Structure formats: structure tokens, C-alpha cells
């Protein structure tokens, strides 16, 4: 079995690039296709000679010779056909793998704004089903250029050699079948596009229903949701049937129209056989070749329809390929400063002009622990998102002497690790959830997040499978595994968004202590609504939610900020010195 090469495509949004990429395979397809289809008309001719030899009462040796020649030629033609099909399938497999890789990489490198606008079901449909349909259209196009185009030319030449007048009259209906297929092109495109769109909608709905099953169940919405889902499935079935009928059931009609010429063949060809102009073998060969030509006409017409279906799928995936180039995977040399400088930072989400973060300024260095807090919906999480550099921002974020916007995605990933307030775990072992596929020792980060005792209760320790297909973990356990993942990566800047909401106070204090003592080489931004550990931070950003913010140490904010002092006292049960 030949190994499939998965390498970049120079212009992934140009479909011709995929043929150019496999030019050696296409050359082999072309050579074997010309040999096979050019020789296909030889079979009926040799069959006719065999019939004439039998009809003329030839000797047994003559008959056997003609039979051996006929069988040998047919066998040789089929061997050539094997190689042609093998290379066509190899081209399809390699192209499918390359297209999926390019589509996957394109999706993975889309901006956060673009990803939030994409529907998951639609993306999955494009990445799997649309690629299959597109590659199948390319495969059919590659093979049918020979199996239909070259073969029809070969058949036509043979028929004209036999009798050009009969051929001209009998083939008059072939262009009619072709015209009919072309006429239905727009209708097929419209219905295929409608069916693909509904398929994506159902896929997206399926994904959302599975993800929100518990929510639907506890709110008593399963019945209503099921009825809506079945309604969408019925609509998908209707659209798919309509598109399928137009694509597939028209071929018998095309065949029938192309075969109308058989009347002329039987009448005039039969007359030639009766008056002795043709032998019985010649008449038999002519009928066989003309019938094969008419059938190929129907397949050619159906091929036009398949091309239109593939065209719809190509148009759906093309925007996800356009402009993708492999990202620079090199990391510029670190300056050695290791500082974070934020000046007049402002940020708003792409779908809104209203800023959620404005005029934020602070500075931190390795070993610093910066707390971020404030009332509900004040912009705490938004500040953490802005500091990752994934969205456009105003102002300045300088990390290790370089403006965040100047880093590539790879370099950002090397320097910044982020833990959201909703930790995500893979359906894999605890070890792989922390290392994300790398090989290394995780004992240190397991200790940092106080997960050693929990591991003792796990059936296979760090090899225990967790996530949707594994052991069910508590919210605190999930949060600590996700935190261990963030700490495992030796990032200069680590942003933790409410990592202790599901962790008890004692464990929280122990983790904070480990962060301070065991990670002196990183800057840690701790976003939290729980302020009990904030006295242990180096400085605090307090967001008011109306665009105002305050910056200082815990001690200074307890004096200068009434809001901060009030929240801290309420949470800790202490009494301010000023009251």
C-alpha cells in the first residue's frame, strides 16, 4: 500500500493546485487511461471477427485462434484498467488527505472572531462531508476524462470508420441528451446547495443538543426539542431526496434519449447485413459500440450533475482555505527582561463597539502575583482575554520587551498560558490532559495544585481517563487538573480566571503558597471574586465596571477604595479599621 503524502498545497483555494501537486500520479493516470480507453473499441471488433469466423464455418484452429486473441486482448485491457483505477484512487486519497489537512489547519488558525462566528456543526460538515463530495467530484472528473471523453471519441471514430452516414444519423440524439444535462445544471446546484445547508444546520443542532442534554432535561424541554429536531430531519430528508433525484434519476432519461438512434442503426445496419455490405460480425460489433456510446452519453450527462454537486461543496470549503499559509513556528530569542508593561489598555469585543476594558495601566515582573477583582460584569474576564493578545486592543501590552501584536500565534502560545473559569478536559488520561501530548514529568505540578491525595483514589493514578468518556470528576478536581496544565507549560505570563471557585479555602491557600514559592520565573495574573488570598498578592487591579479602575497593593486599596474594602470585609467577616 502506497504511503499517502500529506504536504502543504501552494494555493489551497485553487482547485487546480491539487492536480498540480500530484502531477506524477496524473501522468500515470493519463497514460493508462489513454491506453485503456483507446483499446476499448478493439473488444467489440475482435468479437465481431470471432462471430464471422464461426458463421463462415472456419476451422476449429481458426476459431480457437480468434478466441485466444479476443480473450488475451480483453485481459490486457482489464489489466491496464486496474492500473488506471489504482492511480485514480491514489490521487483521490492523497488529495482528500491534503485537503482535510489544509482545511483543518485553516480552521485552527482562524482568528478568535471568525471562530466565534462559525457554527460547530457547519464546520464539522465542511471538514468531513463536503471534502468527501469535493474529492469524489475531482476523482470522477479525473477518471471520466478518459472513461467517458476519450472512450466516446474512440467509439465515434470506430463507428465512422464502419459507416459515417449511419453514424451521423444515429448520433443526432446524443447532443440532445448533453443539452438536457446542461439545462438542469442550475436546478441541481440550487437543490444541492439547499440540501448541504440543511445538513449543516442539522449537524449543528445535533452538536448543540448533545452538549446541552442535561440543561434540556432538567428544564423539561426534551420533548419540545425532540419534535423540533425531527421536523428539521424531515426537512433534510425532503431536500436530500429532491437533490438526489435530480442528480441520479435523470441518467436513465439521458440514456433513453441517446439510444433513440438505435432505430437507425437497426434499420440501415440491418439492411447492410442483409445485402451483404456488412457481415453479421460487423453488424454485431457496430451495435455493441453504438450501445456503449449511448450508455456513456448518459454517464457523461450524469457526470455534469456530479460536477455541480462537487462545485457546491467546493464553494462551501473554499473560504476556509483561502489565504492560509503555514505559520512561523520559530520563537524569537527572549530579551531577558521578562516584564509585562500595560499602558492605557482598552478592549471591546468584535460584535460590539462598547469598550469593556479601558485605560488599564500596570507593570509586573517575574515572580509577581497580580490580583484582578471587582463586582459582577465589571470586565475581569475581558481583561484576561485582552492580555492574551488574541483580539485587537488599543493601548499597549509589552511582554518581554515586545508589543503583543508583534508576536506570532506560536510565540504567544510559548509565552502565555491561560486558564478560563470553565476548565476544559480532554477525554483522555490525566497525564495527557496536563502535558497535552508532550513527554515529561508532571509530579511537580501535581504537587503545586494539591492533587496528590486525589490521585491515590484514582483507579490508574495519572493514567486514569477523565473527561466525557472517563471518570467523572468534581468541579474542584477539574479546575486543579486544568491549573496543572497551565503550570506545566513554563510560560512567562500565566493568566488564571477564577481558578479556585470550586476549591475549598484551605486548598486555595496551599496552591497560592506554591505559586509564590515554586514559580518565581513567571508573572501570574489571578482573576477572582474571592478576595481572601488577595493580601498575599503583590498588587491588585480593582475594576469598577463603569470604565474606572484602581491599582495598588491590598493595604493601599483597603485605605483608598471604599468599594474594595467593603467587598473584602464582607467576604472575610472582618471589620475595617475606619468603621
N, C-alpha and C positions, 0 to 999 in steps of 0.2 A: 504494500500500500504506500503510495507516494505521500510524503510529508507535506502538509499544507503550509505554505509560506505566508506568514502574517506580517507584512511590512507596510510602511506608510504609502499612501497614494498621493502623488504630487498635487493633483487638483481633485479632491474628493467630491466636489459638487459638479464636476464634469463627467458625465457617464462614460464618455469615450476613454477617460483615463484608465478605467478598469480593464478595457480591452488592450490598451497600450501596455499596461503593466504586465499582462500575460501574453505578450506577442509571440513567444516561442510556442506556447500551447495553441494559440490561434493559428500559427503557421502549420502546425501538425494537423489541426482540425481542417484547415483549408486543403492541405494535400490529400488527406484521407477522404475528405468529403467530395473532392473533385473526382478521385478515383472511383469511389463507391457509386455516386450518382451518375457519373458518366457511363458506368458499365451496367447500370440497372436495365437499360433497354436491350442489352445483349441477351438477357434471360429469355424474354418472350420470343426473340428472333431465333435463338437456338431451339426453343421449344417448338416453334413452327417448323424448323428443319427436321426435328425428330418426328413430328407428325407426318411431314411429307415423305420421309424415309419409310415409315410404316405403311402409309397409304399407297406408296408406289411399289409395295411388295419387295422392299430391299432385302438383302441377305441379312442373316442374323448377325454377322460380324459388323455390317454397316450400321444396323440398328444399335448394337451394343456400343460401337464407337461414338455414335451421336449421343447416346445416353450418358456415357462416361464424360464426354466433353461438356454436356449440359450440367451434370452434377458437379463436376470439378469447377466450372465457372461459377455456379451458384455458391459453392462452398467458399471459393476465393472472395467473392463479393461479400459474403457474410463475415468473413474474417476481417476484411477492410472495414466493414460496418462496425464491428466490435471496437476496433481501434478508434474510429471516429467518435463513437458514443463515449468511449472511455475518456478521451481527451476533452470532449464537451462537458462531461460530468466533472472532470477535474477542474476545468475552468470555472464551472458554476460553484463548486465547493470552495475554491480559493477566493473567488470574488465575493461569495457570501460571507466568508470569514473576514476578509479585508473590510467589507462594507460595514459589518457589525462592529469591528474594532474601531473604525473611523467614527461611526455613529456614537458608540459608547464613549470614546474619548472626547468627542464634541460635546456630548451632554455633560460629562464630568467637568468640562472646562467652561461651561456656560456661566455667565455671571449669576450672582445670587438673585438679582432682579428677574432675570429670564427664568430661572428655575422656579421661583415662586409663582410665575405666571403659567407654567406648564402643569397640565394635569397628569398625575401619575399613570392612570390607565391609558391615556393617549400616548404617553412616552413608551410604555410597555408594548402597545400595539405597533407603534412605528419601529421599535427596536427588534421585534420578532416577526410579526406577521407581514408588515409592509416590506421589510427586507426580503423575506421569502418570496413574495409576489414579484418584486422587482427583479430579483436574481433569476427567478423562473422565466420571466419575460426575456431577460438577456440570454438565458440558455436556449430558449426556443428560437429566439432571433438568430443566435449563432448557428444552431443546427439546421434550422429551416431555410436559411440562405442556400444551403446545399440540398437538403432533403426535399425542399419544395422548389426553390428557384432554379438551381442547376438541373434538378431532375426533370422539371417541367420543360426546360429548354431542350434537354436530351430527348425527352419523349416527342416534343414537337418536331425536332429535326428528323427523327426516325419516321414519324408519320408523314412528313412532307416528302421524304425520300420514297416512301411507298406510293403515295398519290397526293399531289398538292391540292388538286381540285376538291377531292372528298374531304381532305383535312381542313381546307379553308371553310367549307360549308358546315362541317360538323362542329368546328371550334367556335362558331359565331356566338354561342351562348356563354362561353367562358368569360368574356369581358362583362357580360350582364351580371353574373354571379359576383365578380370582383366589385363592380359598381355598387351592387346592393350592400356588400360588406362595408364599403366606404361610406355609404349613405347612413348606415346605422352607427357610425363611429361616435358621433356627438351624443347620441342617446345612451350608448354603452358607457361613455365617460361620465355622463351625468348620473346614471344609476350606480355605477361603481363607486363614485365619489360619495354618494349618499349612503351607500352600504358601509363603506370604510369609516365614515364619520360616526355612524350609529354604532359600529363595532367598537370604536374608541370610547364612545360615551358609555356603553355597557361595561367595558373593561374598567373604566374609571369608577363607575358606580359599584362594581364588584369589589374593587380595592377599598373604597370608602366604607362599604357595608361590613366587610370583614374587619377592618380596623376599628369600626365603631359598634361592633356587635353588642358588647356589654352595655354601652350607652343606650342603644336602641331597646335592648331587653328590659333594662331597669325602668325605662320610661314608657313601656308598653307600646312601642312603635313597630315591633317586628311584623305584625300583621299588615299594617298600612304600608310599611316599606316593602314587604314581600309582594303586595299587589302592584305597587308601582314598578318594582323590578320585573315582574312577569309581563307587565304592559310594555316595558322597554324591550324585553326579549322578543315579544310578539312582533314589535315594530322592526327589530333587527331581522327576524325571520322573513318578514314580508319583503323588506328591501333586498335581502340577500337572494331570495328566490327570484325576484324580478331581475336583479343583475345577472344571476346565474343563467336564467332562461335566455336572456338576450345574448349572453356570451357563448353558451354551449348548444342550445337547441336550434340555433339558426343553421348549423353546419349541414344537417340533412336537407334543408331547403336549398342551400348553396350547391350541394351535391346533385340534387334533383334537377336544378336549372342547368348545371354544366352537362348533365347526362342527356339533355334533350337531343343533343347532336347524335346520339346513338342510333336514332331513326335513320338519319342519312347514311351512317356507317353500314347499318344492316342492309339498307336498300341498295346503295351503289356498290358497297363492298361485296354484298352477296351476288350482285349482277356480274361483277368481275370474276368471282369464283365460279359462277355458272358458265360464263362464256370462255373460261379458261385463261383469262388475263392474269388472274391470281390463282395460286394453289390453295388448297384447304389450309395448309400450314401458314401461308402468308395471311389469309383471312383471319385465322385464329390469332396470329401474332398482332395484327392490326387492332382487332377488338380488344385484346388484353392491354395493349399500350394505351389505346384511347380511353378505356375504362379507368386505368390507373391515373391517367392525366386528369380526368374529370374528378376523381376522388381527391387528387392532390389540389385541385382548384378549390374544393370545399375546405380542405385543411388550410390552404393559404388564406381563404376568407376568414376562417376562424382565428388564424394567426393574427390578422389585423385586429380582431377583437381582443385577443390576449395582450397585444401590444398596448392597447388603450387602457386596459386594466392595470398593466405594469406601469404605464405612464402616470396614472393617478397615484400609485404608491410612491413612485419616484418623486413626484411633486410634493408629497407629504413629508418625505425624509430629507429632501434636498436642503431646506433651510437649516437643518441640524448638522449639515456637513459643510456648508459654505463658510469659507474663511478659517476653518480650523487648521492650525499648524501645531506641530509638537512644541510644547513649552520648553523653555530652557530649564534643564534640570541641574544646572550648576549653581553653587551658592557662593556669593562674593565673600571675600575674606572679611572676617569680623574686625571692626575697628579697635576693639578692646575697651571702648568706653562703657558699653553695656548700660547706658542710661536711657530713660524714657522721658521725653520732654513734650508736653502737650500745651499748645498755645491757642487760646481763643477758639477752641473746638466747637463746631456746630454740625448738626446732623439731622436729616429728615429722611423718612422712607420714600422710595421712588414713587409710590402711589399717592403721596401727599406732599403739599408744599409747606405744611405747618411743621416747624422745627420741634423736635422732641428733646434735643440737647443743644444748648447754646452757651457760648462764652465760658467754656471749661478750660482752666489752665492749672497745671500742676507738674511736678517733676519728681522722679523716683530713680533709684539706682539699685544694683544687685543687693539682695538681702532685705529690701524694703517690702513691707506689707501695708498696702493701701486699702482702707475700707471705703465702701460706697454704700450709702443708705439714703433713706428719705421715705415719704409717705407713699401710699399705693398710687401707681400710674405716674410716678414723678420722672421716669426716664432712666431708672437704674439699669435695666436690661438693655435699653437702647444705647447707653453709654458703653456697656461691654461689647455690644455688636460693633459700634463705631470704632472702638480701639483695635478691632481685628483687621481693619482696612479692607473689608470685603465690599463695602458700599462706598460710594463717593461721599466725601466730607468736605467741610470748609474749615479754614484754620490750618493748624499744623500738628502732626503727630510724628515726632522724630524718635526712632528707635535705633540705638547703637550707631548714632551719627548719620542715619539715612532717613529721609522722608518716607513714610509708609507707602505712599503711592508709587514710589520708585522700585519697590521690591516686586519680583515676580510672584506668582501664586506659590511656586515651590519654596521660594525664600521666606515668604510669610509663614508657610507651614513649618519651616525649620525653626522659626524664631518665636512663634506664638502658639500656645495651646489654650483651648477653651473648653470649659465645662458648663453646659447650659443647665437651667433649673429643671429640665426634664431629661434626665440621663437616658441615653440610648445604648442598649446592649445588643450585640450580635447573637444569633442562635449558634453559639459555639462555646468552647471551653473558656473558663475564667482566664486562663493563661493567654489565649489568643485574643480575648477581649481587651486585655491590658496591653499586650505587645503589638496588636494589630498586624500579625503575620511575621513580625521580626523574631529573631532568636536572641534571648537574653535572660538575665536573672531578675526576677520580679520580687524577690524576698524583701528587698529594701522598701519598695513602695507598698507592699502588703503590710509591712510594719508601720509605715508612715500613716496609713489610713485605718490602723487598728483593726485589721481584718484577719489576724492570725487565729483568734479563737473561733471565728465563724468558719474558717477553712477546716478546722478539726471536726466540725459537724457535717461537712460535705462528704458525699459518698466517695468521690475520687479526688479530693483536695483541689489543686489548681486545674486539674483536667476535667472537673465537673462541668457538664454542658449546662449553660444557662440561656436565658432569652425565651422566645416564644415556644421553642421546641425542647426546652430543658427544664431544669429545676426552677421552681418559682421562688423568687427572692423577695424579701421585704423591700420597701422603698429605701430604707437606710442602707441595706446591702447593695442595692443597685447603685445608689449615689456614691458609695465608697469605692466600688469597682471602677466606676467612671472616673472618679477622682484619681485613683491609682493609675489609670490610663493617661490622664493629663500629666501626672508627675513623672511617669516613666519616660516620657519624651523630655529631654533636657533642654527645654525651651527657655529663652531669655525672659519672655513675658508669659505669665500664666494668669488667665482670667477665669475666676470661679464665680459663677452666678448662682447664688443661694444653694451652696452645696450641702448645707447642714440642716435643711428644713425637716428632713426625716431622720435625723440623728439626735440621740439624747445629749444633754448638756455636758455630761462627763466625757463622752467620746469626742464631742466637738472641741472641748478644751485640750484634750490629748492630741488631736490632729493638728490644731493650731500651734501647739508647742513643737510638734515635729516639723511643721512647715518652717517655723522660725529657726530652729536649731539645725535642721538637716538639709536645708535648701538655701544656703547663703548666696548662691550664684544666680538666683532668679528674682525677678520682680513679680510679686503676687498682688493681683487686684481681687479683693474679696467683696463681692456684691451680696448684701444680706439685709433682711429686715429684722434679724435678731441681733441686738447690739451688745449682748453680754460679753462677747470676746473683743469688742472694739477698743477697750482700754489697752489691749495688747498690740494694737496696730501702730504703725509709725505715724500715719496721718490719715485723715478722713475727708471724703468729699460728701457733703450733705446737699442733696438736691431738693429744692422746694416744690418743683413741679410746675412753676409758673415762669420758668426761664432763669430764675435766680439760683445761685449755688453758693455754698460756703466751703472753705477749705482750711483745715488746721488739724491740730492734734486733738485727741479726746479731751484732754484737760482744757485746752483753749476753747473748744466748741461748747463745753459744759458751761463756760462763762459767757461766751459771746452769742450763742444761739439758743434762744428760748425753746424753739421747736425741737432741736436735737436733745437738749437737756430734758424736756418734758417726756419725749418718747423713751429715752434711756431710763429715766426714773420709773416710768410706768411699767416697763418690761422687767426691770431688776428689783422693783419694790423698794428702792432706796429713796431718800428724801434729799432734794437739792439743798446745798448749803445756804442758798438765798431765800428759801421759804421758811 
